[in-house]
Structures are given as structure tokens and as C-alpha cells.
């Protein structure tokens, strides 16, 4: 199956590379036709994210506008308003009920720039050194103006307490792409590609919206890491909720009515069924302990992975009162911060 997956990916990349010349041949409109402003729109899709402030500020120097589509139930909206006003950011904000695939459509529709950056609220960009995210601008400026591109780059995952990584901690998750109105029009071919992808990988659709790009987008996979991903550096309750996001998105409207259209009610139902517990908080502690045991974690080594992003260090010091250190004082204060930042 892994060989089939590899061949399918290779065939798709070849097809997309060939079809990416379609705008140059006049088969489809060139990117310039849409009269968009120069620059980058950051598309940020949120739900109860404790790291949103450093995440937003870490890309301030490369993006020209922020489009935030949020379905948070905590104080995230207040945080965003405060950051926008303090930093005088060009930021559009929309709050909707939990619907992760609808979030992406809204974000694309509200954007106004030629390039769109898909960014998570727990990504923290590096702003200096060999991983400086500013290099992205040089890359897109070197590309042909008449073609569409889908550019992937890596993030470095830190786990649970910021002090651990997995054995292979880097993976491609962030991406940058040209605007096209076709992005919000999912064709039969794009649906088929997405279906085949799920069959071969035997996975559910991702929690965050997966955007199957039209075949005329050329895929470029950069062998570069421009951001740190605080993937599981969350409260146990938030991690438990995230476990059920995909399943909630797959339910029909009729099925959601069984839970009064409440995602929290659905979480409580799943907790009772899976953990035989009535208390989501207790279930979340059991869940996170199972997660930690299932991962092959290594201590974070700055000689291998470099220093933490400067903006993250500054934020931690300001909010928690201590530096990122492998000691009980830091670990306890981090746990307290994450617990206070979210309640289900």
C-alpha cells in the first residue's frame, strides 16, 4: 500500500506540473486576471488556541493582511481584538459555529492578496537565522507570474511540555498558494482525488481543512523549516476535544440534532462511550497519558534543532514568568497557564 501511495503521489505531481502551464497556454486565466493586490493574506482558522498571540505576531513582517475565521468558545475573540488594536494590524475577523471546512471557504473569500498563507494558530515562525520565514518572499518573487503554485514547507513539532520532540519531528503542514476563485469550487476531479487519498492512507479527513488544489497548481515541496508547531502543547481538555473534531465534521445535520447541535454535548457523549466516564476533565487526563505513552519522545536538543523562536521565548517569559527550562517550576507553570487558557 505504501508503494501505491508513493506512485499515486508521483503521478499526481507529474500531472500537476504539466497542467500548471495551462495559464501560459491560455487554457485558463492567469493569476493577474483577478486584479488582486500584491502581497500575502494569512488565513488562520481557530478554535480555543492559547498560542494565537505569538503566532500572529511571528508573521507580522511577511503578511499584508490577516483573515481569521474563529469558532472559539473561550476568550480568543477578546485576545484578537486586543492584538489588532495594539499592533495596528490589517485584520479581518469572523466568528462562526464549529465547521472547519466552512472556515477555509470563508477565509479565501475574504482575502484580497495574490498569495494566501495557510497558517495555524499554534505555528510560531522563526524570524532570524537559517529558518527565517522572510525567505518565503524571495522564493515567491522568483516564480513565474503566469503559473499557479502550491508551496509546502516544514514545521518543527514540539510536544506536550515544549521540551520534547518525536523521533522525526519535522513534517510539511504549512503552505502558501496563489489565489484563484476555483479554490472554493470543489470539482468532481478534486473530490475524487481527495477520496482516493483517504482510501490509500486509510485515514479520516484531517481536522483542519484539506484543500485539494486544482490540477493546474504546481506543487513545490521546500526542504526547509520556517516555523515551530506547538502541536500538543495544549491543555488536556483541548487535546481531547481535538480528537473528536473530525468525527463531528462528518456528522449529518440530522445526526448533529441528536446532540442539540452542540459540539460539547457530542464530546460528552464520546467520553462516556469511549472512557466510561461522565467527567471530560478526568477522561482528558487519561487520554493525554495514553498519547504520551504511544509516542517515541526525545528531549529537545538545541544543538540539533536550534533555539526556540525568539518571539516564543519572550511570550513565555511574559505570561508564565520563567524561561523555557527543563525543571519542575517551568513545567508546573506551563500546565497552569494551559489549564487557565481553556475550559470545555
C-alpha positions as CSV (number, residue, x, y, z in Angstrom):
1,X,0.0,0.0,0.0
2,X,2.9,2.4,0.7
3,X,4.2,1.7,-2.8
4,X,0.8,2.5,-4.3
5,X,0.6,5.7,-2.2
6,X,4.1,6.7,-3.4
7,X,3.2,6.1,-7.1
8,X,-0.1,7.9,-6.8
9,X,1.6,11.0,-5.3
10,X,4.3,10.9,-8.1
11,X,1.7,10.6,-10.8
12,X,-0.3,13.4,-9.3
13,X,2.8,15.6,-9.1
14,X,3.7,15.0,-12.7
15,X,0.1,15.8,-13.9
16,X,0.0,19.0,-11.8
17,X,3.4,20.0,-13.2
18,X,2.3,19.6,-16.8
19,X,-1.2,21.2,-16.2
20,X,0.5,24.1,-14.4
21,X,1.4,25.5,-17.8
22,X,-2.3,25.8,-18.8
23,X,-2.4,29.5,-17.9
24,X,0.7,30.2,-20.1
25,X,-1.1,28.4,-23.0
26,X,-4.3,30.4,-22.5
27,X,-6.4,27.5,-21.4
28,X,-7.3,29.1,-18.1
29,X,-6.9,32.7,-16.8
30,X,-3.5,33.8,-15.5
31,X,-3.3,34.8,-11.8
32,X,-3.0,38.5,-12.8
33,X,-6.5,38.4,-14.3
34,X,-8.1,38.7,-10.8
35,X,-6.6,42.1,-10.1
36,X,-5.6,41.3,-6.6
37,X,-3.2,43.4,-4.5
38,X,0.4,42.4,-4.2
39,X,1.3,40.6,-1.0
40,X,0.2,37.8,1.2
41,X,-3.0,37.1,3.1
42,X,-2.6,34.9,6.2
43,X,-5.6,32.5,6.5
44,X,-5.9,31.5,10.2
45,X,-8.6,29.1,11.3
46,X,-9.1,28.9,15.0
47,X,-10.7,27.2,17.9
48,X,-9.6,27.9,21.5
49,X,-5.9,28.4,20.8
50,X,-3.6,29.5,23.7
51,X,-0.8,30.5,21.4
52,X,-2.6,32.8,19.0
53,X,-0.8,35.9,20.1
54,X,2.8,34.9,19.3
55,X,1.5,33.0,16.3
56,X,0.0,36.2,14.8
57,X,3.0,38.4,15.7
58,X,5.6,36.0,14.4
59,X,4.4,36.5,10.7
60,X,3.8,40.2,11.1
61,X,6.8,41.1,8.8
62,X,5.7,38.9,5.9
63,X,1.9,39.2,5.7
64,X,-0.1,42.1,4.5
65,X,-3.4,41.1,6.0
66,X,-4.8,38.5,8.4
67,X,-8.1,36.7,7.8
68,X,-9.1,35.0,11.0
69,X,-12.2,32.7,11.0
70,X,-12.8,31.6,14.5
71,X,-15.1,29.1,16.2
72,X,-13.7,29.6,19.8
73,X,-15.7,29.3,22.9
74,X,-13.1,30.8,25.2
75,X,-11.7,34.4,25.3
76,X,-9.9,34.1,22.0
77,X,-12.0,36.8,20.3
78,X,-11.0,39.3,23.0
79,X,-7.3,38.4,22.5
80,X,-7.6,39.0,18.8
81,X,-9.3,42.4,19.2
82,X,-6.6,43.5,21.7
83,X,-3.7,42.3,19.4
84,X,-5.3,44.0,16.4
85,X,-5.6,47.3,18.2
86,X,-2.2,47.2,19.9
87,X,-0.3,46.3,16.8
88,X,-2.5,48.2,14.3
89,X,-2.9,45.1,12.2
90,X,-4.8,44.8,8.9
91,X,-7.1,42.1,10.2
92,X,-10.5,40.7,9.3
93,X,-12.2,38.6,11.9
94,X,-15.3,36.4,11.6
95,X,-16.8,34.1,14.3
96,X,-18.8,31.1,13.3
97,X,-20.2,27.9,14.8
98,X,-17.7,24.9,14.6
99,X,-17.4,23.9,10.9
100,X,-13.8,23.6,9.9
101,X,-14.3,23.1,6.2
102,X,-16.6,26.2,6.0
103,X,-13.9,28.2,7.8
104,X,-11.5,27.8,4.8
105,X,-14.1,28.8,2.3
106,X,-14.9,32.0,4.2
107,X,-11.2,32.8,4.7
108,X,-10.4,32.5,1.0
109,X,-13.5,34.6,0.1
110,X,-12.5,37.4,2.5
111,X,-8.8,37.5,1.3
112,X,-7.6,40.3,-1.0
113,X,-3.9,39.4,-1.8
114,X,-2.4,37.4,-4.6
115,X,-0.8,34.9,-2.3
116,X,-2.5,33.1,0.5
117,X,-0.7,31.6,3.5
118,X,-2.4,28.7,5.4
119,X,-1.3,29.3,9.0
120,X,-2.3,27.6,12.2
121,X,-2.7,29.4,15.5
122,X,-0.1,27.2,17.1
123,X,2.6,27.9,14.5
124,X,5.4,30.2,15.7
125,X,7.6,31.4,12.8
126,X,11.3,31.9,13.1
127,X,12.3,35.5,12.4
128,X,16.1,35.1,12.2
129,X,18.8,32.7,11.2
130,X,18.7,30.0,8.5
131,X,15.0,29.4,9.3
132,X,13.9,33.0,8.9
133,X,10.4,32.9,7.4
134,X,11.2,36.1,5.4
135,X,12.9,33.9,2.9
136,X,9.4,32.9,1.7
137,X,9.1,36.3,0.0
138,X,12.3,35.8,-2.0
139,X,11.0,32.4,-3.1
140,X,7.6,33.6,-4.5
141,X,9.2,36.6,-6.2
142,X,11.4,34.2,-8.2
143,X,8.5,32.3,-9.6
144,X,6.7,32.7,-12.9
145,X,3.9,35.3,-12.8
146,X,1.7,33.2,-15.2
147,X,1.5,30.0,-13.2
148,X,-0.2,28.8,-10.1
149,X,1.8,27.3,-7.2
150,X,1.2,25.3,-4.1
151,X,4.3,25.6,-1.9
152,X,4.7,23.4,1.2
153,X,7.2,23.9,3.9
154,X,8.0,22.1,7.1
155,X,7.3,22.9,10.8
156,X,9.1,21.5,13.8
157,X,6.8,19.8,16.2
158,X,7.3,20.3,19.9
159,X,5.2,18.0,22.2
160,X,3.3,18.4,25.5
161,X,5.7,20.5,27.6
162,X,7.7,22.2,24.9
163,X,10.7,20.1,26.0
164,X,10.2,17.1,23.8
165,X,10.0,16.1,20.1
166,X,9.2,12.9,18.3
167,X,12.0,10.9,16.6
168,X,11.1,12.5,13.3
169,X,9.7,15.9,14.4
170,X,9.5,17.8,11.1
171,X,6.7,17.5,8.6
172,X,5.1,19.6,5.9
173,X,1.9,21.2,7.1
174,X,2.1,24.9,6.3
175,X,1.6,26.0,2.8
176,X,1.4,29.1,0.5
177,X,-0.6,29.3,-2.7
178,X,-1.9,31.7,-5.4
179,X,-5.5,32.9,-5.2
180,X,-8.0,31.5,-7.7
181,X,-11.8,31.6,-7.5
182,X,-11.6,27.9,-8.4
183,X,-10.3,27.1,-4.9
184,X,-13.9,27.4,-3.5
185,X,-15.4,25.3,-6.3
186,X,-14.6,21.7,-5.5
187,X,-14.9,19.8,-8.8
188,X,-15.6,16.1,-9.3
189,X,-11.9,15.5,-10.1
190,X,-10.8,17.2,-6.8
191,X,-13.4,15.2,-4.8
192,X,-12.2,12.0,-6.4
193,X,-8.5,12.8,-5.6
194,X,-9.5,13.5,-2.0
195,X,-11.4,10.2,-1.8
196,X,-8.5,8.2,-3.3
197,X,-6.1,9.9,-0.9
198,X,-8.3,8.8,2.1
199,X,-8.7,5.2,0.8
200,X,-5.0,4.7,0.3
201,X,-3.9,6.3,3.5
202,X,-6.8,4.7,5.4
203,X,-7.3,7.9,7.4
204,X,-10.2,10.1,8.2
205,X,-10.2,13.6,6.7
206,X,-7.8,15.9,8.6
207,X,-9.2,18.0,11.4
208,X,-8.0,21.2,9.6
209,X,-9.5,21.7,6.2
210,X,-7.6,19.8,3.5
211,X,-7.7,21.8,0.3
212,X,-7.4,19.5,-2.8
213,X,-5.8,22.0,-5.3
214,X,-6.9,22.1,-9.0
215,X,-4.5,20.2,-11.3
216,X,-3.1,23.4,-12.7
217,X,-1.4,24.2,-9.4
218,X,2.3,23.2,-9.4
219,X,3.4,21.6,-6.2
220,X,6.7,22.7,-4.7
221,X,7.9,21.0,-1.5
222,X,10.6,23.0,0.2
223,X,13.1,21.2,2.2
224,X,13.0,24.0,4.7
225,X,11.6,24.5,8.2
226,X,10.3,28.0,8.8
227,X,8.2,27.6,12.0
228,X,7.8,25.7,15.2
229,X,4.5,23.9,15.7
230,X,3.3,23.6,19.3
231,X,1.3,20.6,18.3
232,X,0.3,19.1,21.6
233,X,1.3,21.9,23.9
234,X,-2.3,22.4,24.9
235,X,-4.5,21.7,27.9
236,X,-5.6,18.0,28.2
237,X,-9.2,19.1,27.6
238,X,-8.3,20.9,24.4
239,X,-6.4,17.8,23.1
240,X,-9.4,15.6,23.9
241,X,-11.8,17.9,22.1
242,X,-9.5,18.0,19.1
243,X,-9.7,14.2,19.0
244,X,-13.4,14.4,18.1
245,X,-13.3,17.4,15.7
246,X,-13.1,15.3,12.6
247,X,-15.9,13.0,13.6
248,X,-18.2,15.9,14.4
249,X,-17.5,17.4,11.0
250,X,-18.6,14.1,9.3
251,X,-22.0,14.0,11.0
252,X,-25.0,15.0,9.0
253,X,-27.3,17.8,10.2
254,X,-29.8,15.3,11.3
255,X,-27.2,13.4,13.4
256,X,-26.0,16.7,15.0
257,X,-29.5,17.4,16.1
258,X,-29.3,14.4,18.4
259,X,-26.8,16.4,20.4
260,X,-28.8,19.7,20.2
261,X,-26.2,20.8,17.5
262,X,-23.8,21.2,20.4
263,X,-20.2,20.0,19.9
264,X,-19.7,20.0,23.7
265,X,-22.6,17.6,24.1
266,X,-21.1,15.4,21.4
267,X,-17.8,15.4,23.3
268,X,-19.5,14.3,26.5
269,X,-21.3,11.5,24.6
270,X,-18.0,10.2,23.2
271,X,-16.2,10.5,26.6
272,X,-19.0,8.3,28.1
273,X,-18.8,5.8,25.3
274,X,-15.1,5.6,25.0
275,X,-13.8,6.1,28.5
276,X,-16.9,5.2,30.5
277,X,-16.6,8.5,32.4
278,X,-19.0,11.3,33.0
279,X,-16.3,13.9,33.6
280,X,-14.5,15.1,30.5
281,X,-11.6,16.5,32.6
282,X,-10.8,13.1,34.1
283,X,-11.1,11.5,30.7
284,X,-8.7,14.1,29.2
285,X,-6.0,13.2,31.7
286,X,-6.3,9.5,30.8
287,X,-6.3,10.4,27.1
288,X,-3.1,12.5,27.3
289,X,-1.3,9.9,29.3
290,X,-2.2,7.3,26.6
291,X,-0.9,9.8,24.0
292,X,2.4,10.3,25.8
293,X,3.0,6.5,26.1
294,X,2.2,5.9,22.4
295,X,4.8,8.4,21.2
296,X,8.5,7.9,20.9
297,X,9.6,11.2,22.5
298,X,13.1,12.6,22.7
299,X,14.3,15.6,24.7
300,X,14.5,18.8,22.7
301,X,18.2,19.3,21.8
302,X,19.0,22.9,20.8
303,X,22.3,21.7,19.3
304,X,20.2,19.7,16.8
305,X,17.1,21.8,16.4
306,X,18.4,25.3,17.2
307,X,16.9,27.8,19.7
308,X,13.2,28.3,20.2
309,X,11.8,31.2,18.2
310,X,12.6,34.5,19.9
311,X,9.0,35.6,20.0
312,X,8.0,32.4,21.8
313,X,10.7,32.9,24.4
314,X,9.5,36.4,25.0
315,X,5.9,35.4,25.3
316,X,6.6,32.6,27.7
317,X,8.6,34.8,29.9
318,X,5.9,37.5,29.9
319,X,2.9,35.1,30.5
320,X,4.5,32.4,32.7
321,X,7.2,34.4,34.4
322,X,10.0,31.9,33.7
323,X,12.2,30.9,30.8
324,X,11.8,27.6,28.9
325,X,13.8,25.2,31.1
326,X,13.8,21.5,31.9
327,X,12.7,21.9,35.6
328,X,9.6,21.4,37.7
329,X,9.0,25.1,38.1
330,X,8.6,25.7,34.4
331,X,6.6,22.5,33.8
332,X,4.1,23.3,36.6
333,X,3.7,26.9,35.5
334,X,3.2,25.9,31.8
335,X,0.5,23.4,32.9
336,X,-1.2,26.1,35.0
337,X,-1.1,28.5,32.0
338,X,-2.6,26.0,29.6
339,X,-5.3,24.9,32.0
340,X,-6.4,28.5,32.7
341,X,-6.4,29.3,28.9
342,X,-9.1,26.7,28.2
343,X,-12.1,25.0,29.8
344,X,-14.6,22.9,27.9
